[in-house]
Amino acid sequence: MKILHVSVAGIVDKFYYPFLSMIKERGEFEQSIYIPYKKGEYTVNELKIIDKYKKQGINPIPLPIKKDWDRVFYRKKVHKYTRELIETINIKDYQIVHAHSLFSDGGVAYLLHKKYAIPYIVAVRVTDIVIFIKYFPHLRAIGRKILKNAEKIVFISPSLKKDVVRYLYKNRYVKYIEEYGEVIPNGIDNFWLNNKASSGKRIQEHSKLGIIQVSRLKKQKNIDKTIKSVYILRKKGLDITLDILGEGEERATLEELVADLKLQKFVKFYGFVSDLHCIKEYYNKNDIFVMPSTGETFGLTYIEAMSQGLPVIGVKDTGVSDFFEPNTVGCFIDRPEPEQIAEAIEKIVDNYNSMSSKCVNSVERFDWNRIINRYEKIYNESINDMEK
């Protein structure tokens, strides 16, 4: 059987390669991944994922057809994406489509379903909520239509499920979402489970504290707020440092901020790091993982850091926050402001040993093997339902 994945984020999102690779290893499905993208959008390093797909026996279909105006003209965009795909491959070869977002990817899956009667499942991501539903209310009816025709709806986190009911259905059709919706988290690379800490980390009172942020250097990641929280805590006498792993368009601005705050000795930029052993070493030399990102669909790096015993700081109702009880594996703050980040760091320090142990004990639910089992069941059930 053949699956067609549709994902405009298939080049940069860390979810896709391990996910598709593990499905491939099961041997039941052949897979293609359709990636509409914009020329110049990605670096040479980021585009190397296309060759990795090929080497793994996954067929990538990267088409440089994305334009800046696609965000505004949604209907034209999804018709263009669909038309270009139909001209590139034989759609009838595929038994199911997996759309990895509601609007950009789900619109393509819906049009293919209308034309070829191919069943599809659709995932809901944060971008669907905070951009499409928030800023393009005229598209809400289309969103509901995509969901209604899907064989299954996958929510990457519990908060996304609540948001769809609240914003797309105005708290109606709860039973429908319960029947067709399923919360399935993303998984972390087996490396982190195979090399997770044997127990929680320990810190001593008044010892030097290391925090780390691993992310692309983009505005939504709020790295500037993390840097300012370091400034606040050093002014209060805490011996704290920050390691930043990642590259992006904000680097120069962030380096200027570090210089303005005279934090050059305490905040270090290490650029993009791909080697997992190297990332693990950075986690092990630090104590707390901070990523006060807004618009985070999941955030695999939170779980990776937890596997090494690092309590985490994020923003409520985004990413992985709803998978954990408050103040158990870290702190999820109301707003990504420096003062709140600083307070969260202090709270974690006061409860560090307990939180660190809970982090290590909480990562097994993000095992890819468990997650792939659930997806394979959905694929098979969806195909069988259409054949009845």
Secondary structure by P-SEA (a helix, b strand, c coil): cbbbbbbcccccccccaaaaaaaaaaccccbbbbbbbccccccccccaaaaaaaaaccccccccccccccccaaaaaaaaaaaaaaaccccccccccccccccaaaaaaaaaaaaccccbbbbbccccccccccccccaaaaaaaaaaaccbbbbccaaaaaaaacccccccaaaaaaacbbbbbbbcccccccccccbbbbbccccbbbbbbbcccccccaaaaaaaaaaaaaaaccbbbbbbbbcccaaaaaaaaaaaaccccccccccccccaaaaaaaaaaccbbbbbcccccccaaaaaaaaacccccccccccccccccccccbbbcccccaaaaaaaaaaaaaccaaaaaaaaaccccccaaaaaaaaaaaaaaaaaaaac
